[in-house]
């Protein structure tokens, strides 16, 4: 159980680092182009989110037509997109333990 908690702490730290990365420090060659990310539209919304998260190194950064796009989400609701991404990554981690 302690190992799982430690891994969750590491996962939370990784998510925060992904979210806070400076766009100037991103290697464009390592960023997946949006056209190369395949999502099965027949899956549930949760499974589609997890497929997206599995297919990217950083869920906050993608490439569109060779241009780096860093996503940020509004905090103007009770549940933010950041919270949804964090929850999905944690759920994915727990599912694979």
C-alpha positions as CSV (number, residue, x, y, z in Angstrom):
1,X,0.0,0.0,0.0
2,X,2.9,2.4,0.8
3,X,4.4,1.8,-2.6
4,X,1.0,2.7,-4.2
5,X,0.8,5.9,-2.2
6,X,4.4,6.8,-3.1
7,X,3.6,6.1,-6.8
8,X,0.5,8.3,-6.6
9,X,2.6,11.1,-5.1
10,X,5.0,10.7,-8.0
11,X,2.1,10.7,-10.5
12,X,0.7,13.9,-9.0
13,X,4.1,15.5,-9.2
14,X,4.5,14.4,-12.9
15,X,1.0,15.8,-13.7
16,X,1.9,19.1,-12.1
17,X,5.2,19.3,-14.0
18,X,3.4,18.5,-17.3
19,X,0.8,21.3,-16.5
20,X,3.5,23.8,-15.6
21,X,6.1,23.2,-18.3
22,X,7.4,26.3,-20.0
23,X,6.6,26.1,-23.7
24,X,10.1,27.3,-24.4
25,X,11.5,24.1,-22.8
26,X,9.5,21.7,-25.0
27,X,11.4,19.6,-27.6
28,X,9.1,19.9,-30.6
29,X,10.4,16.5,-31.9
30,X,9.0,14.7,-28.9
31,X,5.5,16.2,-29.1
32,X,2.9,14.1,-30.9
33,X,0.9,15.7,-33.7
34,X,-2.8,15.8,-33.1
35,X,-3.4,14.1,-36.5
36,X,-1.4,11.1,-35.3
37,X,-3.5,10.6,-32.2
38,X,-6.3,8.1,-32.9
39,X,-9.3,8.0,-30.6
40,X,-12.1,5.5,-31.0
41,X,-15.3,7.6,-31.0
42,X,-17.4,4.5,-30.1
43,X,-15.8,4.3,-26.6
44,X,-17.1,6.0,-23.5
45,X,-15.9,9.5,-22.8
46,X,-13.7,8.2,-19.9
47,X,-12.1,5.6,-22.2
48,X,-11.5,8.2,-24.9
49,X,-9.8,10.5,-22.4
50,X,-7.7,7.6,-21.2
51,X,-6.8,6.8,-24.8
52,X,-5.7,10.4,-25.3
53,X,-3.6,10.3,-22.1
54,X,-2.0,7.1,-23.1
55,X,-1.0,8.4,-26.5
56,X,0.7,11.6,-25.3
57,X,3.8,12.2,-23.3
58,X,2.3,15.4,-21.9
59,X,-1.5,15.7,-22.0
60,X,-1.2,19.5,-21.9
61,X,1.0,19.8,-25.0
62,X,0.2,18.7,-28.5
63,X,1.4,19.7,-32.0
64,X,-1.0,21.0,-34.6
65,X,0.4,21.4,-38.1
66,X,3.9,21.7,-36.7
67,X,3.0,24.3,-34.1
68,X,3.2,23.5,-30.4
69,X,0.0,24.1,-28.5
70,X,-0.1,24.2,-24.8
71,X,-3.5,23.6,-23.3
72,X,-4.7,25.4,-20.2
73,X,-8.1,25.2,-18.7
74,X,-10.4,27.6,-16.9
75,X,-11.0,27.3,-13.2
76,X,-14.5,28.9,-13.4
77,X,-16.4,25.7,-12.5
78,X,-16.7,23.3,-9.6
79,X,-14.8,20.7,-11.6
80,X,-11.9,21.9,-13.8
81,X,-10.5,20.1,-16.8
82,X,-7.2,19.9,-14.8
83,X,-9.1,18.0,-12.1
84,X,-10.6,15.7,-14.7
85,X,-7.2,14.9,-16.3
86,X,-5.7,14.3,-12.8
87,X,-8.5,12.0,-11.9
88,X,-8.3,10.1,-15.2
89,X,-4.5,9.6,-14.8
90,X,-4.9,8.4,-11.2
91,X,-7.7,6.0,-12.3
92,X,-5.5,4.7,-15.1
93,X,-2.7,4.2,-12.7
94,X,-4.9,2.4,-10.1
95,X,-6.4,0.2,-12.9
96,X,-2.9,-0.9,-13.9
97,X,-1.6,-1.7,-10.4
